[in-house]
Amino acid sequence: MNDLTRVQEVAEYLAATGAVAVRRDQAQRTPPARLPAAPSGRIRAQALAHSAIDTALDRLKARERAQFDLIRPADIEWYVDPIGGDRNLASGLPAYTVSVAAVLDGVTLAGAVAEPATGRLWSASLDHGTRLLDPRHGTRRLPVNAGSQTDLRRALVAAGFSTDPARRRREARIAARLATRVGDLRLFGSPALTLCWVASGALDGFYQHHLDPHAWRAAVLIAQEADAVVQHTGGLLHAASPAIATQLAHALSTTDATGMTPQPDLTA
């Protein structure tokens, strides 16, 4: 087993651990799938996931030193997004995730995205492809690949919107222009999950402005290792199946999506 495979397994374990903590908390609520609308409900779920991951990581660090040949576990920076799509969770919608990425010297080595509501777990390591653990298909991890759509006019594309009303108004105008150039446009509210759907071929493309690195680190690697084309410039992240990547990039540039006010470099 090489170091990257081991790092991927650790990322899977951490994401799954966080997902179990959230799922148990949800099961204790009435109705089980819904948290209170108050921010405290989302904060509780985030804290539970983060605490479970931190505890698991602390336990692993002492044991992992002897299991790596080239990588020093202490040098890895772990990017954790305890709840991606927290407003979905608070509203009882199942589209939310727990994400973990392992980063060394600015390079994402491995990442995992868990979907607590279904138990699905996507993961990837650098240059080793993407795999999916889906409880409906047993315990075997299945390889996944981006879709084969060749025509943007037939493509199913997802957008992501800001929580800031002023920025969202401009994003809505961009989405309205883009909607006439794609087969259909969707909004799911969970960037990591949406990127995983691009990786799996369920979606043909996705774009969103000004994402926090914790929200995209793991999922971008998962999409890239599934042969999706991912670009991240000027605060705009977009991903697409290979045959329509250039078409989507052009459509976004001509709808002024690339002209949104740049934010600090998210890759820093």
C-alpha positions in Angstrom: 0.0 0.0 0.0 1.5 3.3 -1.0 1.3 6.5 1.0 -1.4 8.2 -1.1 -3.7 5.2 -0.8 -3.2 5.3 3.0 -3.9 9.0 3.1 -7.1 8.4 1.1 -8.2 5.7 3.5 -7.6 8.1 6.5 -9.7 10.8 4.7 -12.5 8.3 4.1 -12.4 7.3 7.7 -12.5 10.8 9.0 -15.3 11.9 6.7 -17.3 8.8 7.5 -16.8 9.4 11.2 -18.2 12.9 11.0 -21.1 11.7 8.9 -22.0 9.1 11.5 -22.0 11.7 14.3 -24.4 13.9 12.3 -26.6 11.0 11.4 -26.9 9.9 15.0 -27.8 13.5 16.0 -30.4 13.7 13.3 -32.0 10.4 14.4 -32.6 11.8 17.9 -34.6 14.7 16.6 -38.3 14.9 16.0 -39.0 14.7 13.2 -35.6 13.0 12.7 -34.5 14.7 9.6 -35.2 18.3 10.6 -33.2 20.6 12.9 -34.6 23.8 14.4 -34.6 26.7 12.1 -32.4 28.7 14.5 -28.7 28.9 13.7 -28.0 26.9 16.9 -29.2 23.8 15.2 -26.7 24.1 12.3 -24.0 25.0 14.7 -24.6 21.9 16.8 -24.4 19.6 13.8 -21.2 21.3 12.7 -19.7 21.0 16.1 -20.6 17.4 16.5 -19.0 16.5 13.1 -15.9 18.5 13.7 -15.4 17.1 17.2 -15.8 13.5 16.0 -13.2 14.1 13.2 -10.7 15.9 15.5 -10.9 13.0 18.1 -10.5 10.4 15.4 -7.5 12.3 13.9 -5.8 12.7 17.2 -6.1 8.9 17.8 -4.8 8.1 14.3 -1.7 10.4 14.4 0.1 8.4 17.0 -0.5 5.2 15.1 0.2 6.3 11.6 3.9 7.3 11.9 5.0 3.8 11.2 2.7 3.2 8.2 4.0 5.8 5.8 7.2 5.5 3.8 7.7 9.1 2.4 5.0 11.3 3.9 5.2 12.6 7.4 1.6 12.6 8.8 2.5 15.6 10.9 3.2 17.7 7.8 -0.3 17.1 6.3 -2.8 19.9 6.7 -6.3 18.6 7.1 -9.1 20.7 5.6 -12.5 19.9 7.2 -15.9 21.1 6.2 -18.1 19.6 8.9 -21.4 20.5 7.2 -21.4 21.5 3.5 -25.0 22.6 2.8 -25.9 23.4 6.4 -29.0 25.3 5.4 -30.3 22.2 3.6 -29.7 20.2 6.8 -31.5 22.8 8.9 -34.5 22.6 6.5 -34.7 18.9 6.5 -33.3 18.5 3.0 -30.9 15.6 2.5 -28.3 17.4 0.3 -25.5 18.0 2.7 -22.0 16.6 3.3 -19.0 16.1 5.5 -15.7 16.8 3.6 -12.1 16.1 4.5 -9.0 16.8 2.4 -5.4 16.1 3.0 -3.1 18.9 1.8 0.7 18.9 1.7 2.6 22.0 0.5 -0.5 23.4 -1.1 -1.3 20.2 -3.1 -4.4 18.2 -2.3 -3.2 14.6 -1.8 -6.5 13.0 -1.0 -10.1 13.9 -0.2 -13.3 12.3 0.9 -16.9 13.6 0.8 -19.5 11.7 2.9 -23.3 12.1 2.4 -24.8 11.4 5.8 -28.4 11.1 4.6 -27.5 8.2 2.3 -24.3 6.8 3.6 -22.5 7.3 0.3 -18.8 8.2 0.4 -16.8 9.6 -2.5 -13.0 9.7 -2.3 -9.9 10.2 -4.4 -6.1 10.4 -4.1 -3.8 12.2 -6.5 -3.3 10.3 -9.8 -5.2 7.3 -8.5 -8.8 7.9 -9.7 -12.1 8.4 -7.8 -14.1 5.7 -6.1 -17.6 5.6 -4.5 -18.8 3.5 -1.6 -22.6 3.2 -1.9 -24.4 1.1 0.7 -26.9 0.0 -1.9 -24.1 -1.9 -3.6 -22.5 -3.5 -0.6 -19.0 -2.7 0.7 -17.1 -2.7 -2.6 -15.7 0.7 -3.7 -16.8 1.4 -7.3 -14.8 3.5 -9.8 -16.7 6.6 -11.0 -16.1 8.8 -14.0 -17.5 12.1 -15.3 -20.2 12.0 -17.9 -19.9 11.9 -21.7 -22.3 14.7 -22.7 -20.9 16.5 -25.8 -23.5 19.3 -26.3 -23.9 22.1 -23.7 -27.4 22.7 -25.0 -28.4 19.2 -23.7 -26.3 19.4 -20.5 -27.7 19.4 -16.9 -25.7 22.1 -15.1 -25.9 23.2 -11.5 -25.2 26.6 -10.1 -24.3 27.8 -6.6 -25.5 31.0 -5.1 -24.0 33.2 -2.3 -25.9 33.9 0.9 -25.2 37.6 0.4 -28.4 39.2 -1.1 -26.5 41.8 -3.2 -24.2 39.2 -4.7 -27.0 36.8 -5.2 -28.9 39.3 -7.3 -26.0 39.4 -9.8 -25.6 35.7 -9.7 -29.3 35.3 -10.5 -28.9 37.5 -13.6 -26.0 35.4 -14.7 -28.0 32.2 -14.1 -30.9 33.6 -16.2 -28.6 34.2 -19.1 -26.9 30.9 -18.8 -30.2 29.0 -18.6 -30.9 29.6 -22.2 -27.6 28.0 -23.3 -27.8 24.8 -21.3 -30.2 21.9 -21.3 -31.3 22.6 -17.8 -30.1 24.5 -14.7 -30.3 23.3 -11.1 -29.5 24.7 -7.7 -28.7 22.2 -4.9 -27.1 24.3 -2.1 -24.2 21.9 -1.4 -21.0 22.6 -3.5 -19.1 19.5 -2.4 -22.1 17.2 -3.2 -22.7 18.9 -6.5 -19.1 18.4 -7.5 -19.3 14.7 -6.6 -22.4 14.4 -8.8 -20.3 15.9 -11.7 -17.6 13.3 -10.9 -20.2 10.6 -11.1 -21.8 11.8 -14.3 -25.1 12.6 -12.7 -24.5 16.3 -13.6 -22.7 17.6 -16.6 -21.4 20.8 -15.0 -21.3 23.1 -12.0 -20.2 26.6 -11.2 -20.1 28.9 -8.2 -18.3 32.0 -7.1 -16.1 32.7 -4.0 -16.1 29.3 -2.3 -14.2 28.8 0.9 -11.3 26.3 0.4 -12.7 24.0 3.0 -15.8 23.6 0.9 -14.0 22.6 -2.3 -10.7 21.0 -1.5 -11.8 17.4 -1.3 -14.6 17.6 -3.9 -12.4 19.3 -6.6 -9.9 16.5 -6.4 -12.7 13.9 -6.6 -14.0 15.6 -9.7 -10.6 15.9 -11.3 -9.6 12.3 -10.6 -12.9 11.3 -12.3 -11.7 13.1 -15.4 -13.9 16.2 -15.0 -12.3 19.4 -16.1 -12.1 21.9 -13.2 -11.0 25.5 -13.5 -10.7 28.0 -10.6 -9.8 31.5 -11.5 -10.8 35.0 -10.4 -13.0 33.6 -7.6 -15.1 31.5 -10.1 -14.9 27.7 -9.8 -16.5 25.6 -12.6 -16.3 21.9 -13.4 -17.7 19.9 -16.3 -17.5 16.6 -18.1 -14.5 16.7 -20.6 -16.4 17.2 -23.8 -18.4 20.3 -22.7 -15.8 21.9 -20.5 -14.7 24.4 -23.1 -18.3 25.2 -24.0 -19.3 25.8 -20.4 -16.2 28.0 -19.8 -17.1 30.1 -22.9 -20.8 30.4 -21.9 -19.8 31.6 -18.4 -17.4 34.2 -19.8 -20.1 35.6 -22.1 -22.7 35.8 -19.4 -20.3 38.0 -17.3 -19.8 35.2 -14.7 -16.1 35.7 -14.9 -16.5 39.4 -14.3 -17.7 39.1 -10.7 -15.6 41.1 -8.3 -12.6 38.9 -7.4 -12.1 37.8 -3.8 -8.8 36.9 -2.2 -7.1 33.9 -3.9 -8.9 30.8 -2.7 -6.0 28.5 -3.5 -3.6 30.3 -1.2 
